[in-house]
């Protein structure tokens, strides 16, 4: 399940360069659902920059929300990362 949403936990000196994407995984059997905490294999996540909507974006990098600190943390110098569980991702650029 992927949720697109706006965001308010942006680090100082950064600006939003995409919507936030919240990934979590569920298994459905009949009417019952079970949350999946960790995948058996890593997936690959690529977020592309929408140059029309975010035309002033500079030095765009991928960040992941750290639930323990309540802040976004840089996880990649580009827009690609691997993942194996739930997470909230966003592209941020320099101001």
N, C-alpha and C positions, 0 to 999 in steps of 0.2 A: 504494500500500500504506500503510495507516495502522496504527500500533502504539500501543496504549494502555499506559501503564506508570506506575509510581510514580516518585518523583524525590527526589534528595538534594542538588541544587545550588541550594538556595533562598537568595536574598539575605537578609541580616540585616534584621530588622524586618518580614519578609513571612511569610505562611503559604500553604500550598497551598489553592486554591479549585477545583481540577479535577485530573484525571489529566493527565499529559503525553501529547501526541499527536505521534508522529514520522512525518512525511510523506516518502515518497520514491516515485519513479515508475520503472516498468519497462515495456518493450515486449517482448512475447513473439511469436516467430515459430517455430512448430513447437515443438521442445523447447529452443530457444535463448532466452536473455533478454539484453536490453541495458538498462543503466541510462540514464535520461534525466536529465541534469543541469539543464536549463532548459526550461521550457515555452514555446511560441510566444506564448501570451497569458497575462496575469495571471489568476489565480483569486482568488476571494473566500473568506476563511475567517471563520466566525463561531463562537465557542465560547459556548455558553449555560451559565449557572450553574445547578447543581442545588441549589436552595434547601433541599431536604430533607437531603441529605448534607452540604452546607456551609452550615448555617444561621447560623453566626457570621461569615460573610464580610462585610468592610467595604471599600469603595473598591476593587472588583475591577477589575483591568486585565490586559491580554494581554501576555505576555512570550515572547521567542524565545531559544532557547539559542544562545549564541555559542561555536562550537567552538574559536576561537582563544584565548579567555580562559578557557573552562570555566565561564562564568557565564551566568545568564539576564539579558537586557537588555529593558527596557520598550520595546515597539514601538507601543503604542496606548493612548490614554486610555480606550478602551472595550473591547469584546470582538470587534472586527472589524478585519481587515487584508487586504491583497492580498498575493499571493505568486506566484512564478514558478519556484520550484525547491524542493528538499528543505529541510526544517526541522523543528525540534522546538519545539512551542508548549505553553504552559500558562497557566492563569489563576491569578493570585496576588492575595492581599488583604493589607491592613494587619493587624498583630497586634492 
